[in-house]
Amino acid sequence: MIAINDILVPTDFSEASDAALTYARELASRFSARLHVLYVAENIFLKTFGAETYAAIAPQLQADVVDVAQKQLDELVIDSDKSGPPTTPVVMTSSSPAFAIIDYAKDHGIDLIVMGTHGRGPLAHLVMGSVAERVVRAASCPVLTVRHPQREFVRPDTLTTVAHA
């Protein structure tokens, strides 16, 4: 029997990530698992200013990015009727989202990662790479990738539908 206790859903607040969250919520409900929803904020200090320079505004700018991301993440995971799985929203800062996702999964004993993929064309993939591909290659647990628009697999139970007919 497969035991899934913790499911990680990395998000970038895109439609593909929203589709992955739909899948993950359903899986977490069926397995009575905890859902971890992770947003990896860009490390503004390293990205914008470079490691060799420092600007006094960088720490406040980074804090603002994290605060905005935390608010957006809290809105994303809100469960107004409390019927969904237990959910832990997390914001991390990193210069490499793929490695941050992999490290979080290892550190928190994640059993399954469910993540969206944008399905970019070959040229865009070559230029930008793929966070999902890096996670699939390096994660120590299974990874389910969901492309938007996804195949809808969350359907009403047939027996329930027939019983109410």
WOFENSUL-V596687 format. One record per run of one state. SS is the DSSP state (~ for helix, > for strand, _ for the rest). FROM is the first residue (numbers start at 1). LEN is the number of residues. If there is no record, write none. Layout:
{{SS,FROM,LEN} {SS,FROM,LEN}}
This chain:
{{_,1,5} {>,6,6} {_,12,3} {~,15,17} {_,32,2} {>,34,9} {_,43,1} {~,44,6} {_,50,8} {~,58,20} {_,78,9} {>,87,8} {_,95,2} {~,97,11} {_,108,4} {>,112,6} {_,118,4} {~,122,7} {_,129,2} {~,131,8} {_,139,3} {>,142,6} {_,148,10} {~,158,7} {_,165,1}}
